[in-house]
Amino acid sequence: MNVSRVAAAAAVAAAAVVALSGTAFAHVSVQPQGEAAKGGYATVNFKVPNERDDASTVKLEVSMPTEHPLASVMPQDVPGWKAEVTRSKLDKPLEVHGKQITEAVTKVTWTADGSKIAPGRFQQFPVSLGQLPEDADQLVFKALQTYDNDEVVRWIEEPAEGGEEPESPAPVLQLSAASGDHHGGGADTAADDKNAGHDDEAGHTETAASSGGSDTTARVLGGVGIAVGAAGVAFGVLAGRRRA
C-alpha cells in the first residue's frame, strides 16, 4: 500500500511537470538579441520548438506586421535551411533616412534543406529588423509551422491585453523605449544589416545562449511541478506510516 501511494504521487508530479512546461514554451516565439528599441534596428530570434512526438518540422513561414511595415528584413543563414524573402508594394511609401521606400518585406519562409526540427528539439531563426516603429509598443508576427506529415499549425492568434494566452498565440516582440542613437541593441547601423548574414559563428553563439522569457517561465513552472511532486511523495509516505 505504501509503495503504491508513493508511485501514484510520483506519477502525478511527473504529469504536472510535463503539463506546466509544455504550455510554457511549446509555441513559436520571438525574442530580441539584446534590445529592440523603438525607432532603431534589432536582431531577433524566431524560436521554433517541435511539439509532435511522431513528426518533424520542415517549414516555417513568418508574416511581417502590415500595420508597421519594415524597410529592412534580413534573415541570417541557418545551416540546413533555405530562406526565401517575399516583398510587396506598399500602399503608403515609407521614409527611411530621407529616402522613400515603396516596397517592404511581407514574409520570410524557411524550408528544410537537409535538416529538420526533430521531436524534442528546437531551432532558432535569426533575423535583422529595422527600422522599428516609434509609435508602437509591440509587433505581432503571425507564423505557420509545417510538419513532414503535412500538418500545419497556425500561430496567428493575437493575445488580448490583460487576457489569457490564446491556444495558438502569434509571436509578439515587445519594444523598449527609444534609445538616443536609434540603433537598438541588436544592430548598430545599417552596415550591421549588411553583415548579418555573415556573422554565423557569433550569431549561433548568441542564439544558443538566448533562452528568452519562455524558457525562464518553463523552469519556474517546472520547479513548481517538482515541488508539488515532492509534497505528494511525502504525503504518501506519511499516510503509509499511519496505516502501519
Order of alpha helices (4+ residues) and beta strands (2+ residues): alpha-beta-beta-beta-beta-beta-beta-beta-beta-beta-beta-beta-alpha-alpha-alpha
